[in-house]
Amino acid sequence: MSAVLPISSPGGLDDAQQKSEGVWHAAWRRFKGDRVGFWSMMVVFAFIALIALAAMGLVAKNWQDEVGVPNAPPTFMGPAAPQAAGAVEQPRGPNVDLSDIDPLAPRYKEWDELAKKFQTAEVPKRETLPFGADRLGRDVLAKAIKGTEISVFVGVMAAIAATCLGTLLGALGGFFGGKVGDFLEWVYNVFESIPNILLIFAFAAVVGRGVQSVVIILALTGWTGMYRQVRAEFIKHRSREYVRAAEAIGASAGSRMFRHILPNVSHVILVRMSLLAVGFIKAEVILSYLGLGVRVDQVSWGTMLAEAQSELILGHWWQLATATLFMAVFVTAFSMMADAWRDALDPKLRGLEK
């Protein structure tokens, strides 16, 4: 009795290989082919790793310590000139008795000697630091790393929260329409009728200061643009053939919304979320500058830029440059990564593949 040989499919492919790959698997394959987007994601992951290390206290733990002399320049500039390190002594006349002007003048010498005695027990302050020091002698690099933890957390978490809220409401309003859509449009118009800056200040006065408060404030005031865009996409897709086919085979409304339509509009959501993250980082800078952001015992890119304003007048530019460098690198990498994911998930580009 002869053995029965398995019948192979045309081209030598089995059934598993003939199945079309999933949306996300195909998107990941296309994303890996975009070298700029892929390496931008590596930069974003590096920032995330830096944030995790800072949160665990493994780096920038002692960012508040005064390890350098006030306004110590970056290492590549070398130490400041001696006359710029301390106050300039005013000339005194030979027959001037300062005790007639200042009754405490005779005690100054005694206090100077006492201060020198205590300074011998302190760790000597460094005259230069890799990225310089601020006006109190704190390491600017350590402040920038710790500020990255707060600023990126605020921007990304607020963007994720606003995206989830706007996507959910936009999906409900666009898919169902009717009374549900009318009610959500009324809520949207109420938020849009109030100037955004006034809405932020109103929520800030109620919620208070702090990292979590800033995330809540930005999420509650930034979801409207996402809602409007997602609603329009769901209205456009709800009557298309693939959605009607899913309904014909018994798919529920939730399945049609989030398993069929949502993957086809995810590229729009990702682009909008990247814009929200960038905008929320800038909003955190404004709130912290105005005293409505993080607490005074915390540091962020916003507080660093606020401090750098007074330092820049004196020619001490390194805190401004460091905060700007960290912010520019992260924002650029995050935006390019989001653009690459948009292209990978775009159904129009998927249709061009052979």
Secondary structure, DSSP 4 states (H G I P E B T S, - for coil): -PPPPPPPPGGG--HHHHSPPPHHHHHHHHHHH-HHHHHHHHHHHHHHHHHHHHHTTSSSTTTTSB-B-TTPPBGGG-SPPHHHHSPPPPP--TT--GGGT-TTHHHHHHHHHHHHHHHTTSPPPBS-BTT-B-TT-BBHHHHHHHHHHHHHHHHHHHHHHHHHHHHHHHHHHHHH-HHHHHHHHHHHHHHHHS-HHHHHHHHHHHH-SSHHHHHHHHHHHH-HHHHHHHHHHHHHHTTSHHHHHHHHTT--HHHIIIIIIHHHHHHHHHHHHHHHHHHHHHHHHHHHHTT-SS-TT---HHHHHHHHHHHHHTT--HHHHHHHHHHHHHHHHHHHHHHHHHHHH-HHHHHT--
